[in-house]
Amino acid sequence: MPAYAIFIKNKTIDPDELKAYGKKAGGAGAGYPIIALALYGPLEVLEGDPAEGVVLLQFPDMDVAKVW
């Protein structure tokens, strides 16, 4: 059964640090069977605090997600 990881970026505090993180984050999934279902596309927050961006990743199962 697939497993999912959801990352929510609420507010950018330091744009320069975010750029440095972004350069490293792109390679974090190398070698893992990850499917990116959503990557910072358009958002419509229906409930809760506003978000600047959301990432939704799909893994084949929970074991792979945990190893990642």
MARDREN-532026 format. One record per residue (C-alpha): y, x, z; residue in one letter. Coordinates in pm, whole numbers, plus 32768, in hexadecimal, padded with zeros to 4 digits. Each point is the difference from the previous one (the first is absolute). Example, Ala and Ser with C-alpha at 12.3 -4.5 7.8 and 13.67 -1.06 7.14 Angstrom:
2
7E3E84CE830CA815880897FBES
# end
This chain:
68
800080008000M8156808F7FA8P80EB8080810DA817A80037FE4Y811F80D18087A815C7F6D8009I813480D9802FF81537F5D803CI814380C57FE6K80FC7F4380D2N813180E27FECK804C81577F72T80B280D48104I8008814F7F49D7FEE7FED7E82P7FCA81797FDED7ED17FF780E8E7F797ED67F40L801680C67EBBK7F428123809FA7EF87F0E8083Y7FE37F597EABG7FA9814B7F5AK7EDE803180F3K7F8A7E968013A7FAF7FE97E8FG7EDC80EF8021G7F767F6A8142A7F037F2B7F44G7F7681157F23A7E857FFA8001G7FE77EA6809BY7FA97EBD7F46P81447F52805CI80967EE47F36I81757FC9802DA80337E897FF7L81758009804FA80F681227FF9L81677FB4805EY80277EE27F0AG80E47ED38028P7FEE7F5D8159L80407EAB808CE7FDE8004817AV7FAD7EA18073L7FDD80458172E805F811680F0G80E1812D7FD6D8076806D7EA8P7F49811E7F56A807781067F08E7EA880377F71G7E8E7FB48020V7ECA80BC7F90V7EAA7F587FF7L7ED080DC7FC6L7E997F8E7FC8Q7ED180D08063F7E967FB57FA2P7FA97FD08171D807680478162M7F4181498016D80BF80947EDAV81497F7E808DA7FBB80A38150K7FA2814E7F64V813B7FFB7F2FW
# end
